[in-house]
């Protein structure tokens, strides 16, 4: 009986570890945007050249992005706050981590393929409750945060991108 109980506890701990990939404390701090890579090339700056690297397409103000995730689950995003000549934009959110069902549809050899999985997502919810930014967590450690999500490419258009943030040292 003790062996069965020990095996059940070990299996439970394995399952909890498998699904509880991240601790919220790993996310707290100020994260500075380092890289944005689009899934497909875009021409944001209207120079006639398309690039998958947003840092070739972004102006200096748009490159200056930070995200602050606080232990009390409040969050702020900063745009253009460290560059002269930029309009400083600060937005406040509540943040949380959650495992959610994500469906990705693609076509392989003319057939529609739906990939379903349950990754951890980082949600930034506006105080009004009207809007939420949702990012799939690719990875996080003490120095880097990698997210996948939609990035605005125009007034009414978005493209999927991988965003890499570096944690600001205290």
C-alpha positions in Angstrom: 0.0 0.0 0.0 2.8 2.4 0.9 4.5 1.7 -2.5 1.3 2.4 -4.4 0.9 5.7 -2.4 4.5 6.7 -3.1 4.0 6.0 -6.8 0.8 8.0 -6.9 2.6 10.9 -5.2 5.5 10.8 -7.6 3.1 10.7 -10.6 1.2 13.6 -9.2 4.3 15.6 -8.7 5.4 14.8 -12.3 2.1 15.9 -13.7 2.1 19.2 -11.6 5.7 19.9 -12.7 4.7 19.2 -16.4 1.8 21.6 -16.4 3.1 24.3 -13.9 6.0 25.3 -16.2 6.4 28.8 -14.8 6.4 30.5 -11.5 5.0 34.1 -11.7 8.1 35.4 -9.8 10.1 34.6 -13.0 8.1 37.2 -14.8 8.3 40.1 -12.4 10.5 43.0 -13.3 11.1 45.4 -16.1 11.6 43.9 -19.5 13.2 45.8 -22.4 12.3 44.9 -26.0 15.4 43.6 -27.9 14.0 41.9 -31.0 10.8 41.4 -32.9 10.7 38.8 -35.7 7.6 38.6 -37.9 6.4 35.3 -39.3 6.1 36.9 -42.7 8.0 39.8 -44.1 6.3 43.2 -43.8 6.9 46.8 -44.9 6.0 48.9 -42.0 8.1 51.9 -42.8 6.9 52.1 -46.5 10.3 52.1 -48.0 9.4 49.4 -50.5 11.4 46.6 -48.8 9.8 43.9 -46.8 11.6 42.4 -43.8 10.8 39.8 -41.1 13.0 41.7 -38.7 10.9 44.5 -37.1 13.9 46.4 -36.0 14.7 47.1 -39.6 11.1 48.4 -40.0 10.5 50.2 -36.7 11.5 53.8 -36.1 13.6 54.6 -33.0 10.5 55.5 -31.0 8.8 52.2 -31.7 12.0 50.3 -30.8 11.9 51.8 -27.3 9.4 49.5 -25.6 9.4 48.2 -22.1 7.0 46.1 -20.0 6.9 46.2 -16.2 5.3 43.2 -14.5 4.9 43.8 -10.8 4.5 41.1 -8.0 0.9 42.5 -7.2 -0.1 41.6 -10.8 -0.2 45.2 -12.0 1.6 45.9 -15.2 2.7 48.9 -17.3 3.9 49.2 -20.8 6.1 52.1 -21.9 6.6 53.3 -25.5 9.1 56.0 -26.4 9.9 56.9 -22.8 13.7 56.7 -23.2 14.2 58.4 -26.5 14.2 62.2 -27.1 11.7 63.4 -29.6 9.3 60.5 -29.0 5.8 60.7 -27.6 5.9 58.9 -24.2 3.0 56.5 -23.9 2.3 54.5 -20.7 -0.5 52.0 -20.4 -1.6 50.2 -17.2 -2.8 46.6 -17.1 -3.4 43.7 -14.8 -1.4 40.6 -15.8 -1.8 36.9 -15.3 -0.4 33.6 -16.5 -2.7 30.9 -17.6 -2.7 27.7 -19.6 -5.1 28.0 -22.5 -6.1 26.0 -25.4 -4.5 27.4 -28.5 -5.5 26.3 -32.0 -3.1 26.9 -34.9 -4.5 26.2 -38.4 -2.1 25.6 -41.3 -2.3 23.8 -44.6 0.1 21.0 -45.5 -0.1 19.4 -48.9 -3.4 21.0 -49.6 -5.0 19.7 -46.3 -6.1 21.8 -43.4 -4.3 20.8 -40.3 -5.3 22.0 -36.8 -2.7 21.9 -34.1 -4.1 22.1 -30.6 -2.0 22.6 -27.5 -2.1 24.2 -24.1 0.8 26.6 -23.7 1.2 29.1 -20.9 -0.1 32.5 -22.0 0.7 35.9 -20.5 -2.3 38.2 -20.5 -2.3 41.9 -20.1 -5.8 43.0 -19.3 -6.8 46.7 -19.5 -8.5 48.1 -16.4 -11.7 48.7 -18.4 -11.9 45.0 -19.3 -12.4 45.9 -22.9 -9.1 44.8 -24.3 -6.5 42.2 -23.5 -3.1 41.5 -25.0 -2.4 37.8 -25.1 1.1 36.3 -25.7 2.2 32.7 -25.8 5.2 32.2 -23.5 8.0 30.6 -25.5 10.5 30.8 -22.6 11.6 32.8 -19.6 14.7 32.8 -17.4 16.5 35.4 -15.2 17.6 37.4 -18.2 15.3 36.8 -21.2 11.6 36.6 -21.9 10.4 35.3 -25.3 6.8 35.7 -26.3 4.7 35.0 -29.4 1.8 37.3 -30.2 0.2 39.8 -32.6 2.0 43.1 -33.3 0.2 46.0 -34.9 1.4 46.6 -38.5 -1.1 49.3 -39.3 -4.3 50.9 -38.0 -6.4 47.8 -38.5 -3.8 45.1 -39.2 -1.6 42.8 -37.1 1.0 40.2 -37.8 2.2 37.3 -35.7 5.7 37.8 -34.3 8.2 36.5 -31.8 9.3 39.2 -29.3 12.4 38.9 -27.2 12.8 41.0 -24.0 15.9 41.4 -21.8 15.4 42.0 -18.1 16.6 45.3 -16.8 19.2 45.0 -14.1 18.4 46.8 -10.8 
